[in-house]
Amino acid sequence: MIENIQPPVAKIIPTIFEKFGDIRVDNYFWMNNRENPEVIDYLNKENEYYHEMTAHTKDFQKELYEEMKGRIKEDDESVPYLYNGYYYITRFETGKDYPVYSRKNGSLDAKEEIMFDCNEMAKDKKYFKLSGLSISTDNQFATYAIDVVGRRIYTLYVKNLLTGEIYADKIENATGNSTWANDNKTIFYTRQDEKTLRSDKVFKHKLGTDSSEDILVYFEKDDTFNVGVGKEKSKKYLVIGSSSTLTTEYRTLLADKPEGKFKVFQKRKRGLEYDISHYEDSFYIVTNKDKATNFKLMKTPEIATSMENWVDIIPHRDDVLIENIEIFKDYLVVEERSNGLCKIRIMPWSGKGEYYLPFKSETYTAYTSINVDFDTDILRYGYQSLATPASIIDFNMKTKVKDIKKELEVLGGKFDKDNYIEERVWATANDGTKVPISMVYRKGLKKDGENPMLLYAYGSYGHSMDPNFSSTRLTLLDRGFIFAIAHIRGGEDLGRQWYEDGKLLKKKNTFTDFIDCSKFVIEQKYTSPAHLYAEGGSAGGLLMGALINMAPELYNGVIAQVAFVDVMTTMLDDTIPLTTGEYDEWGNPNVKKYYNYMRSYSPYDNLKEQAYPNMYISTGLHDSQVQYWEPAKWVAKLRTLKKDNTVLYLDTNMDAGHGGASGRFEALKELAKEFAFLLDLEKIKM
């Protein structure tokens, strides 16, 4: 009987922290050591408890898994794209977890050349990830990176694509990021600090030499910055980019002269963000210079790149955010966001006849796709919505004719997008701000407060949560669920100010926005507290942790993945990966005003004796972004304080990191656990 199954009790070893006269007692700080057998034992006991408590849903989980898998076209492939004479394709084979990367020379009718079969490479590995594929200019060589743990620590390799030989060149502790100079023998790549995993060094490697001979090209001294390396679309320049939350700085070098010295494009200036794209004899710059909160587009000669030479091309607009640009020989394409929706603007260099792509839906996602070819009239873009499967479209910018190259197939014979309704509604936050909510549900829904609803959000780092399609989500929708996204402050959904108003000393707006969105959908009788569920991961897990402390009575259940919940301990420990680079997002707790503010919402520190919702909390032992001990300590402390009979589960993947399981079907099993948790609470079986 479930009633007789007792949850694990973690031992208490008080550790006392004092800062600015404030004393914090952490009874579970001892969990911070993953080498401690007692830590592993506790995680295993929590896993056993979760499995015992959910044993009655195991068959149901398998049914959900098979149902979701049954909608996926197993032998699927990407739309080929042409780059430097070759068509590149990523495809999946029936019954296999990992992609196959291939190419065809000059024509789609040419013989397929398999570059990497990740299914073969992943054999006998519990986790596998191939990343950072980069092809030399002569099409002969590829650099690629492999992570077999899940901590995003890669080993970089070089393969001869003509002979299949994998060279002895092997670079450990890499980030996976690399690029080729135009001489086809010089590789620039980045490495990370072994402890903090901050990407901080750019090295130069000569093909056929030992990595111990590699030359350090650039070291990023500022521990709040990360560094990357790449090549401009024009192929003329190699670029080193240094970035923090608020500031960027680039260095450029002619790709034909890899022995040269990188030159600073514009010296870093705190608060100045810019991104560069080369075209002909100029660079185009998307920047917030001159207090352009929503960014503007500027231009500068390639021989005079410091900002006194920059001139406006598209001025700043208060109501339109410039997100990205794509440069073609005859066109400039600008990705914009206004009123929370994505717009794609086509601007001929001739200056005549600019226009926007027409999108008519009330809520959708549109984005430029892979556009590596410079001399073409074809723009490749993607389009999808909560009820419309993702499609890839080739659009002729001259004739305005569009060619749908692919629409995601939903197998099983049951899906019809006309069976679903999409809405965008606006909740009013406690300070009067209007917050958009995108939602989807099956036709025929009655607003009687009895519908189960899953409300999702992220709300950090200026990351916009666009309404996208998910075939797996149909498993909930077809069982009567409403799925909704709260576009809360902290994201950039309504422009840059939307982000600024949800970070640092305004971070609580993120939490109260979500709570106010929850109250709105209850008031409008979409759902009720007995049927409302909240979900968030990583920084969205912080949101989950905050709202269960602030308004637990609004939710029947909460799903929190890899949750960042021990804000104080993490942000006060600069040896933990990513911490120092996070100061501009959350604040530096070594400064009293930030310490006090973060202390007032840190989920782990603000747990108290009260009733909490049903909770399913998942994490990965090897997570490098949110350490496993944050969710583990959170659960251990929750068990001592919760005053109710709701369920509390901690499910730790002992083989994975921040992204969860690495295979496409293994990831479905994790999703089946979450859906079974929700449907079991709703007493919905089929």
Secondary structure, 3 states (H helix, E strand, C coil): CHHHCCCCCCCCCCEEEEECCEEEEECCHHHHCCCCHHHHHHHHHHHHHHHHHCHHHHHHHHHHHHHHHHCCCCCCECCCEEECCEEEEEECCCCCCCCEEEEEECCCCCCEEEEEEHHHHCCCCCCCEEEEEEECCCCCEEEEEEECCCCCCEEEEEEECCCCCEEEEEEEEEEEEEEECCCCCEEEEEEECCCCCCEEEEEEEECCCCHHHCEEEEECCCCCCEEEEEECCCCCEEEEEEECCCCEEEEEEECCCCCCCCEECCCCCCCCCEEEEEECCEEEEEECHHHCCCCEEEEEECCCCCHHHCEEEECCECCEEEEEEEECCCEEEEEEEECCEEEEEEEECCCCCCEECCCCCCCCEEEECCCCCCCCCEEEEEEECCCCCCEEEEEECCCCCEEEEEECCCCCCCCCHHHEEEEEEEEECCCCCEEEEEEEEECCCCCCCCCCEEEECCCCCCCCCCCCCCCCCHHHHCCCCEEEEECCCCCCCCCHHHHHCCCHHHCHHHHHHHHHHHHHHHHCCCCCCCCEEEEEECHHHHHHHHHHHHCHHHCCEEEEECCCCCHHHHHCCCCCCCCHHHHHHHCCCCCHHHHHHHHHHCCCCCCCCECCCEEEEEEECCCCCCCCHHHHHHHHHHHHHECCCCCEEEEEECCCECCECCCHHHHHHHHHHHHHHHHHHCCCCC
